[in-house]
């Protein structure tokens, strides 16, 4: 009975943590699984391809796996790397959500809400990102010398910002508010971003996010999707910049 109670409490903890997704809606409960354990299948989410297309970084939540496998890595949220050719997997670090650097040598990973870290692809040199304030999402610009991030740095206004990788020269690129995440195309000519105009602090997870586009300097803002009954989020440019991929539910 004690062992069942412990597993039930662990499952409740994992399910509660899965709602920590910045300005996005709470993910739905995982489907009933067949892997034994607590009765649910593990969750693999937030995939990001390396620039050379050889590796996928993703977040693994080991719901339903043996308790020992969770304790081995010390966290219910884990970043793994998957080889596209061999399908072999390698544990990188604890965290949820990751983004590759343009040269493929490093990744941004999140250790908690608004807690981004930088780590080498081989697992070495984990360091905190040089930023303070309310941070929602962070990525590299294509030149590899700057970060783009959404939120409001300390004593600043919310929006989409850029800064040097050492934290200097912070500049607000998009003046519109309610931006959840953004990504520059490989030529830095356009920015695709998720925006939730109806977002409020009192209803942070229950409004519809949509996909928007702007010029690289933050001008000519236009909305790409707009179904009020659907949430469109996590926009990503294709490798050749011709299409935009996003999650819709």
N, C-alpha and C positions, 0 to 999 in steps of 0.2 A: 504493500500500500504506500509506503514512504517513497519507493522508487517511482511508482506511477505519479504520485503527487509532484515529485521533483521534475519529471519530464513534462508534466502539464504546465508547471510554472515556467519552465524554460521556453516552452512553445509560446506561452502568452507574452513573454519578454521579447522573443524574436518577432512576433506579430506586431507588437507595439512599436518596436524599433523600425519596422519596415515603413511606418508612416512618416519618418523623418526625411522628407525629400524637398527641402527648400520651399519654393512657392508653388510646388506642384501638388496635384491632388493625391490623397492617400491611395496607394495601389490596392487593388481588390485582393481579397483573401486568396491564397494559392489554391489550386484545384485539389480535390481529394486524390491522393496518390496511392501507389502500390509498393512503395519502397520500405514499408514496415516502420518500425520506430514509432514516432508520434502519429503517423498516419497521413503525412503530407510529403510531397516530393520536394527536393531541393529547388531553389530558385536561382537561375542564372540570368542576369540582366545588365543593362548599361554597357553594351558592347562598344568597343572602339578599335578600329583597324589601325595597325601601324602604317606609317607613310609608305613603306615598300610593299604592303599588302601581305606580308608573311605571317603576321601574328595578330591575334585578337586579344585585347585586354578586356576583362569582364568582371562583374561583381558576382560572387557566389555566396548564397545564404544557405547553410547546410541544414535546413529544416528536414526532419525525417531521418537524418543520418545518425549513426551511433554517437552517444554523448562524448566518447573518447576522441572522435575525429574533430569535434568542435573544440574540446579542451587542448588538443595538440597545437592549434594555431592561436589560441587565446582570444578569439573574437568570433562572434556570430556573423560578422561581415568580413569577407575576404576578397582580395584582388588576385586573380589568376591570369596567366598568359597561356593562350592556346595556339599551337603551331598549326597553320592552315594546311600544310602539306602532310605532316605526320600525324596530326590530331593528338599529339602529346600535350599534356598540361603541366604547368609549373606554377607553384604558389609564389606570389611576389611579396605581399605584405597585407596586414589587416587594413581594412578600409572599405568604403563604398563609393563607387563612381571613379572613373579615371579618364585621363586625356593624354594622348601621346604628344611629345614634342615634334616639331617638323623634321628633325634629323633622326628621330626614332631611338635616341639614346636615353631619354628620360620620360617620366610620366608625372602628371599631377594626380594625386590621390587625395581622397577626403577621409580624415580620421574622425570626423564628427561634423555637425552642422556648422558651416562657415569656418572649417579648420582644414584648409588645403595644405598639402605637403608636396615636396618634390623628391622623387626617388629615381635612381638610375635603373635601367631596364634589367640589370643583373642583380638588383636588390640592394645595392650599396648606397651609402650616402643619403640617408633619409633626412631632409631638412624642412623646416617650416617655411611656407611662402611668406615673402616680405610685405605683408599687408595687415592692417588692423581695421576693424569696423564691421558693419553688417554685410557679409559676403554671401551671395547666393550661388554663384557658379563662376568658374574660371577656366580659361583656355589659353593656348599660345596663339600669337599672331603668326602668319606664315613666314615672316622674316626670322623667327626664332629669338629675336632680341627683345620682344615685348610680350606682356600678358594682356589679355582682354578679360574683364570680369564684370559681373553685374552685382549691384548692391549699392551701398553708400559707405565709402571710406570714412574714417573718423572725421567728424566736423564738416562733412560734405553732403551734397545732394544725391539722392538715389538716381540710378540710370545705368547705362553701359559705359564703362571706363576702359582706358588703356594705361599702361605704365611700363617702364623699363623692368627688366627681370630682377634688378636690385631694389625695386620698390620706388625708385625716383621718377619724377616727371609724370605724375598722375594727371590725366586729362579726361574730361567727360566727353565721350564721343556722341552718344545719343541723349538728347535732352528729355525724351519721353520717359514717363515713369512706368511702373508695373512691368518691367522687363525681367524675364526669368532666366534666360541664357542666350548667348549669342555666339556666332561663328563667322569668321571672315573666309572668303574664298581664297584660293591659293595666290591670286594676284593682288589681294587686298582691295579689290574694286567694289565689292559688295559685302554687306553684312546680312545674314539671315538670323532671325531671332524669334524666340517665343515671347509673347506679350499677353498679359491678362488685364485688360483695362478695368475689369470689375473687381480686381483683387482688393481686399481690405484686410486690415489686421485682425478684425473680428471674425472673418470668414476666409481664412488663409488657404484652405484646402478645397473649397467647394465652388469655385468659379471656373468658367471655361477659358482655357488658354488657346491662343491661335498663333499661326505662323505669319511673320511680317518680314519685309525686306527693305533695306536702305542702301544708299551709296556708301562707299568705303569711308567717307568722311562724316557720315551720319545724316546726310540730306536725302530728299526725295523718298520719304518714308511711305510705304504702301502696304496694305494688308493682302496676304495671299490666300488664306483660308478664313472661313467665317461662319461655319455651321454652328448655331447657338446650342444645338443638342449634342455637340461632339467636342472633345478636347484634343487638340493637335499640339504636340510638344516635341522636345529633343530634336530640333532640326540639325541636319548634317549635310554638308556639300558632298557630292560625288567626287571621285578622284579627278575627273576631267572638268569639274565645275559646271557641267551642263544640266544637272538635275539636283533636286533637294530631297533628301530622305527624311522622314519624320515618323513619329509614333502617333497613332490616332486611336481614340476609343470613345 
